[in-house]
């Protein structure tokens, strides 16, 4: 599909305005998972936007998808945080999985019955993905046993499948000795048993913002999988590093759309406040100093939106988009933090008060700087591509 599905986007926007924004206002800080909102997203088809119809998805293009996730993030960033890694996993499976793996997983993932998470980093590694230590050891019967600890897994508790980078050949560099393993587990179970024995959720990371979705550690202690759970099976051995980093083009474009959505909502609440808050006998929106802030904020939001959509268009054409994805993520995340701070300033002291939405939005915006790689990593990607 090459065109934008406007009817789908209208349904998503109506859901955000009528259901998601009110839910976020009441429940975003509760720390409990909004199962009902996730089910509504599944009903809308949001978990299968990029999945072809033959596997039960909507078969939409990336340009439609980023517009949809922008709206979800505008309503409640945490719900977009459930979507973005899941869609990244679907793309990874389509890009690098075998047909048998696609048939086994994609229909359930497209429906939202089975939700995905994406796991690269570890406690000691951070953005240095080549420093990972989690091992997969081949057994005499051809199965693989996993040992190690992964960190910063968004939706790690609620996911039923985690696409996990592990070392399968320690005698070569990780760029040639790491593989992507499809780790299945029971959603919302901290300790797994039966066929999922050896996988557990050890820690929920207590975050400043984005508190409506879990971010966790994943411990693998003797978890055993068959060779059919190596992404791409035998052809995927040693290719996990390349597979997962290539898929992150889509992840970074998706993360950029989340940044745009949060920035858009920051602008909306700042504009509404400026219209109703009065000083010196008139709304502060009529003061030139505030108008300048609003003008700059709107420009920042729109520039990030256009760059994100341009990157999605390039990817939809089947072209390499790591440069544009990095640029979009860098610009959109930095702009989101800047717009959030300006919205905070427009609110004055009220911006620091829990009863005002901007207080939560400001904390949420800060989480976006490190999502899908911090700004410094994006600059490295951009710089290396420019001089290549």
C-alpha positions as CSV (number, residue, x, y, z in Angstrom):
1,X,0.0,0.0,0.0
2,X,1.4,3.4,-1.0
3,X,-1.2,5.9,0.1
4,X,-2.1,7.2,3.5
5,X,-5.1,5.4,5.1
6,X,-7.0,8.5,6.3
7,X,-10.0,6.6,7.5
8,X,-7.8,4.5,9.8
9,X,-6.2,7.6,11.1
10,X,-9.5,9.3,11.8
11,X,-10.5,6.3,13.9
12,X,-7.3,6.4,15.8
13,X,-7.6,10.2,16.5
14,X,-11.2,9.7,17.7
15,X,-10.0,7.0,20.1
16,X,-7.2,9.3,21.4
17,X,-9.5,12.3,21.9
18,X,-12.5,10.4,23.4
19,X,-10.8,7.6,25.4
20,X,-7.0,7.8,25.7
21,X,-6.6,11.4,26.8
22,X,-9.2,11.1,29.6
23,X,-7.6,7.8,30.7
24,X,-4.1,9.3,30.9
25,X,-5.3,12.2,32.9
26,X,-6.8,9.9,35.5
27,X,-4.4,6.9,35.5
28,X,-1.0,7.8,34.0
29,X,0.8,8.0,37.3
30,X,-0.9,5.0,39.0
31,X,1.9,2.6,37.9
32,X,-0.8,0.0,36.8
33,X,-1.0,-1.4,33.3
34,X,-4.0,-0.1,31.3
35,X,-5.2,-3.4,29.9
36,X,-8.4,-1.9,28.7
37,X,-6.6,0.8,26.6
38,X,-4.3,-1.8,25.2
39,X,-7.3,-4.0,24.2
40,X,-8.9,-1.0,22.5
41,X,-5.7,-0.5,20.5
42,X,-5.8,-4.1,19.5
43,X,-9.4,-3.7,18.3
44,X,-8.3,-0.8,16.1
45,X,-5.6,-3.0,14.6
46,X,-2.7,-0.9,15.9
47,X,-0.6,-4.0,16.7
48,X,-0.7,-5.1,13.1
49,X,-0.3,-1.9,11.2
50,X,2.8,-3.0,9.3
51,X,2.0,-6.7,9.1
52,X,0.8,-7.9,5.7
53,X,-2.8,-9.0,5.4
54,X,-1.7,-12.5,4.6
55,X,-0.5,-12.8,8.2
56,X,-3.6,-11.1,9.7
57,X,-2.4,-7.5,9.8
58,X,-3.6,-4.3,8.2
59,X,-0.8,-4.1,5.6
60,X,-0.4,-0.3,6.0
61,X,2.7,1.6,5.1
62,X,5.1,3.2,7.5
63,X,3.9,6.7,6.7
64,X,0.4,5.8,8.0
65,X,1.9,4.0,11.0
66,X,3.9,7.0,12.2
67,X,0.9,9.2,11.9
68,X,-1.0,6.7,14.1
69,X,1.7,6.4,16.7
70,X,2.1,10.1,16.8
71,X,-1.6,10.3,17.8
72,X,-1.3,7.6,20.5
73,X,1.8,9.4,22.0
74,X,-0.2,12.6,22.0
75,X,-2.8,10.9,24.1
76,X,-0.6,8.8,26.4
77,X,3.1,8.1,25.8
78,X,3.1,4.9,27.7
79,X,0.5,3.3,25.4
80,X,2.7,4.2,22.4
81,X,5.6,2.7,24.4
82,X,3.7,-0.6,24.3
83,X,3.2,-0.3,20.5
84,X,6.6,0.8,19.3
85,X,8.8,-2.1,20.4
86,X,6.1,-4.5,19.3
87,X,5.9,-3.1,15.8
88,X,9.7,-3.2,15.7
89,X,9.6,-6.9,16.4
90,X,7.0,-7.5,13.7
91,X,9.2,-5.7,11.2
92,X,12.3,-7.7,12.4
93,X,10.3,-10.9,11.9
94,X,9.2,-9.9,8.4
95,X,12.7,-8.8,7.5
96,X,14.8,-11.7,8.9
97,X,12.5,-14.5,10.0
98,X,11.8,-17.7,8.1
99,X,8.4,-18.3,6.7
100,X,7.6,-20.9,9.4
101,X,8.5,-18.3,12.1
102,X,6.3,-15.7,10.4
103,X,3.4,-18.1,10.2
104,X,3.8,-19.2,13.8
105,X,4.0,-15.7,15.4
106,X,2.8,-12.9,13.2
107,X,-1.0,-13.7,13.2
108,X,-1.0,-13.6,17.0
109,X,1.2,-10.5,17.1
110,X,-0.9,-8.7,14.5
111,X,-4.1,-9.3,16.6
112,X,-2.4,-8.1,19.8
113,X,-2.9,-11.5,21.5
114,X,0.9,-11.9,21.6
115,X,2.8,-8.7,22.3
116,X,6.5,-8.2,21.6
117,X,9.5,-6.6,23.3
118,X,13.0,-5.9,21.9
119,X,16.1,-6.6,23.9
120,X,19.6,-5.4,23.0
121,X,21.4,-3.9,26.0
122,X,22.6,-5.2,29.4
123,X,23.3,-3.6,32.8
124,X,27.0,-3.1,32.1
125,X,26.7,-2.3,28.3
126,X,24.4,0.6,27.8
127,X,24.7,1.8,24.2
128,X,27.9,-0.3,23.7
129,X,25.9,-3.2,22.3
130,X,29.1,-5.1,21.3
131,X,29.8,-5.4,25.1
132,X,26.9,-7.8,25.8
133,X,27.7,-11.1,27.6
134,X,24.5,-13.0,27.5
135,X,25.3,-16.5,26.1
136,X,23.5,-19.1,24.1
137,X,25.2,-22.5,24.4
138,X,24.4,-25.2,21.9
139,X,23.5,-28.5,23.4
140,X,24.2,-32.0,21.9
141,X,20.6,-32.3,20.9
142,X,20.7,-29.1,18.8
143,X,18.9,-26.9,21.3
144,X,20.3,-23.8,22.8
145,X,20.5,-22.9,26.5
146,X,20.6,-19.1,27.4
147,X,22.3,-17.5,30.4
148,X,22.5,-13.8,31.2
149,X,20.7,-10.6,32.1
150,X,19.2,-8.0,29.8
151,X,18.1,-4.5,30.8
152,X,15.9,-1.6,29.8
153,X,13.2,-3.7,28.1
154,X,10.1,-1.7,27.5
155,X,7.0,-3.7,28.0
156,X,9.2,-6.5,29.3
157,X,6.7,-7.8,31.8
158,X,3.6,-7.7,29.6
159,X,5.3,-9.1,26.4
160,X,4.8,-12.7,25.5
161,X,7.8,-12.7,23.2
162,X,11.1,-10.9,23.5
163,X,13.5,-10.7,20.5
164,X,16.8,-11.0,22.3
165,X,20.4,-10.5,21.2
166,X,22.8,-13.1,22.6
167,X,26.3,-14.4,21.9
168,X,26.2,-17.7,20.1
169,X,29.9,-17.8,19.1
170,X,32.3,-16.2,21.7
171,X,35.3,-16.8,19.6
172,X,34.5,-14.0,17.1
173,X,33.5,-10.3,17.5
174,X,29.8,-9.8,18.4
175,X,29.2,-8.3,15.0
176,X,29.7,-11.9,13.6
177,X,29.0,-14.0,16.7
178,X,25.7,-12.7,18.1
179,X,22.3,-14.0,17.1
180,X,18.7,-12.9,17.7
181,X,16.8,-15.5,19.8
182,X,13.0,-15.4,20.0
183,X,12.4,-15.8,23.8
184,X,8.8,-16.8,24.6
185,X,7.3,-16.4,28.1
186,X,4.1,-16.0,30.0
187,X,2.9,-12.3,29.8
188,X,2.9,-10.6,33.2
189,X,4.5,-13.6,34.9
190,X,7.7,-12.8,36.9
191,X,8.7,-16.4,37.3
192,X,8.0,-18.8,34.4
193,X,7.7,-22.5,34.5
194,X,7.0,-25.4,32.2
195,X,8.3,-24.8,28.7
196,X,9.2,-21.2,29.7
197,X,11.3,-22.3,32.6
198,X,14.5,-20.4,33.0
199,X,13.2,-16.9,32.1
200,X,12.1,-14.4,34.7
201,X,11.5,-10.7,35.2
202,X,13.8,-9.6,38.0
203,X,13.3,-5.9,38.3
204,X,10.9,-3.1,37.4
205,X,12.9,0.0,36.8
206,X,11.4,2.9,38.8
207,X,11.3,5.8,36.3
208,X,10.9,9.5,36.5
209,X,8.2,9.5,33.8
210,X,6.5,7.2,31.3
211,X,5.1,5.3,34.2
212,X,2.2,3.6,32.5
213,X,4.4,1.0,30.8
214,X,6.8,-1.3,32.5
215,X,10.6,-1.2,31.8
216,X,12.3,-4.3,33.2
217,X,15.3,-6.6,33.4
218,X,15.1,-10.0,31.9
219,X,17.1,-12.9,33.5
220,X,17.9,-16.0,31.4
221,X,19.1,-18.9,33.6
222,X,19.1,-22.1,31.7
223,X,16.2,-21.1,29.4
224,X,16.2,-23.6,26.5
225,X,15.0,-23.0,22.9
226,X,15.1,-25.1,19.8
227,X,17.1,-24.1,16.7
228,X,13.8,-22.9,15.2
229,X,13.8,-20.0,17.7
230,X,17.1,-18.5,16.2
231,X,15.7,-15.8,14.0
232,X,16.3,-17.1,10.5
233,X,17.2,-20.5,12.0
234,X,20.7,-21.7,10.9
235,X,21.1,-18.9,8.4
236,X,20.6,-16.4,11.2
237,X,23.4,-17.7,13.3
238,X,25.9,-14.8,13.8
239,X,23.7,-12.3,12.0
240,X,21.7,-11.0,15.0
241,X,23.7,-7.9,15.4
242,X,23.1,-6.8,11.8
243,X,19.5,-8.0,11.9
244,X,18.5,-6.0,14.9
245,X,20.4,-2.9,14.1
246,X,19.0,-2.8,10.6
247,X,15.5,-3.1,12.1
248,X,16.1,-0.2,14.3
249,X,15.7,2.1,11.3
250,X,12.0,1.5,11.7
251,X,12.3,1.7,15.5
252,X,13.9,5.1,15.3
253,X,11.4,6.4,12.9
254,X,8.7,5.1,15.2
255,X,10.4,6.7,18.2
256,X,10.5,10.0,16.4
257,X,6.8,9.9,15.9
258,X,6.4,9.4,19.6
259,X,8.5,12.5,20.2
260,X,6.3,14.5,17.8
261,X,3.1,13.3,19.6
262,X,4.4,14.3,23.0
263,X,5.6,17.7,21.7
264,X,2.3,18.3,20.0
265,X,0.4,17.7,23.3
266,X,2.8,20.0,25.2
267,X,2.0,22.7,22.6
268,X,-1.7,22.1,22.9
269,X,-1.8,22.4,26.7
270,X,0.4,25.5,26.6
271,X,-1.8,27.2,24.1
272,X,-5.0,26.3,26.0
273,X,-3.4,27.6,29.3
274,X,-2.2,30.8,27.6
275,X,-5.7,31.5,26.3
276,X,-7.4,31.2,29.7
277,X,-4.6,32.5,32.1
278,X,-4.9,36.3,32.6
279,X,-2.3,38.8,33.7
280,X,-2.4,42.6,33.6
281,X,-6.0,42.4,32.5
282,X,-5.7,40.2,29.5
283,X,-4.9,36.5,28.5
284,X,-1.2,35.9,28.5
285,X,-1.6,34.6,24.9
286,X,-1.9,38.3,23.9
287,X,1.5,39.1,25.4
288,X,4.2,39.2,22.7
289,X,6.7,37.3,24.9
290,X,4.3,34.3,25.1
291,X,3.3,34.6,21.4
292,X,7.0,34.2,20.5
293,X,7.3,31.1,22.6
294,X,4.2,29.6,21.0
295,X,5.5,30.4,17.5
296,X,8.8,28.8,18.2
297,X,7.1,25.7,19.8
298,X,4.8,25.2,16.8
299,X,7.7,25.5,14.4
300,X,9.7,23.0,16.4
301,X,6.9,20.5,16.4
302,X,6.2,20.8,12.7
303,X,9.9,20.5,11.7
304,X,10.2,17.3,13.6
305,X,6.9,16.0,12.1
306,X,8.0,16.7,8.6
307,X,11.4,15.1,9.0
308,X,9.8,12.0,10.6
309,X,7.4,11.6,7.8
310,X,10.1,12.1,5.2
311,X,12.2,9.3,6.8
312,X,9.1,7.0,6.7
313,X,8.5,7.8,3.0
314,X,12.1,6.9,2.2
315,X,11.8,3.6,4.1
316,X,8.5,2.9,2.3
317,X,10.3,3.2,-1.0
318,X,12.6,0.3,0.1
319,X,15.6,2.5,0.4
320,X,18.2,2.6,3.2
321,X,17.0,5.2,5.8
322,X,19.5,5.0,8.7
323,X,20.8,8.5,8.0
324,X,17.3,10.0,7.9
325,X,16.0,7.9,10.8
326,X,18.9,9.1,12.9
327,X,18.3,12.7,11.9
328,X,14.6,12.4,12.6
329,X,15.2,10.8,16.1
330,X,17.8,13.4,17.0
331,X,15.7,16.4,16.0
332,X,12.4,15.1,17.3
333,X,13.6,14.1,20.7
334,X,15.6,17.3,21.3
335,X,12.7,19.4,20.1
336,X,10.3,17.5,22.3
337,X,12.3,18.3,25.4
338,X,12.7,21.9,24.3
339,X,8.9,22.3,23.6
340,X,8.0,20.7,26.9
341,X,10.2,23.1,28.8
342,X,8.8,26.1,27.0
343,X,5.3,24.8,27.8
344,X,6.4,24.4,31.4
345,X,7.6,28.0,31.5
346,X,4.3,29.3,30.0
347,X,2.5,27.7,33.0
348,X,4.8,29.4,35.4
349,X,4.7,28.0,38.9
350,X,1.6,26.0,38.0
351,X,3.8,23.9,35.7
352,X,5.4,22.4,38.8
353,X,2.1,21.4,40.3
354,X,0.9,17.8,39.9
355,X,-2.6,18.8,39.0
356,X,-1.4,20.2,35.6
357,X,-0.8,17.9,32.7
358,X,2.4,19.6,31.7
359,X,4.1,18.4,34.8
360,X,3.7,14.8,33.6
361,X,4.4,15.6,30.0
362,X,7.7,17.3,30.9
363,X,8.9,14.2,32.7
364,X,7.7,12.0,29.8
365,X,9.5,14.1,27.3
366,X,12.8,13.5,29.0
367,X,12.5,9.8,28.5
368,X,12.5,10.2,24.8
369,X,16.1,11.5,24.5
370,X,17.4,8.1,25.3
371,X,14.8,5.9,23.5
372,X,16.1,3.9,20.6
373,X,19.6,5.3,21.3
374,X,20.5,8.6,22.9
375,X,21.2,11.8,20.9
376,X,24.9,11.2,21.1
377,X,24.5,7.8,19.4
378,X,22.3,9.4,16.7
379,X,25.0,12.0,16.1
380,X,27.5,9.1,15.7
381,X,25.3,7.4,13.2
382,X,24.7,10.6,11.2
383,X,28.3,11.6,11.2
384,X,29.6,8.2,10.1
385,X,27.1,8.1,7.3
386,X,27.9,11.6,6.1
387,X,31.6,10.8,5.7
388,X,31.2,7.3,4.4
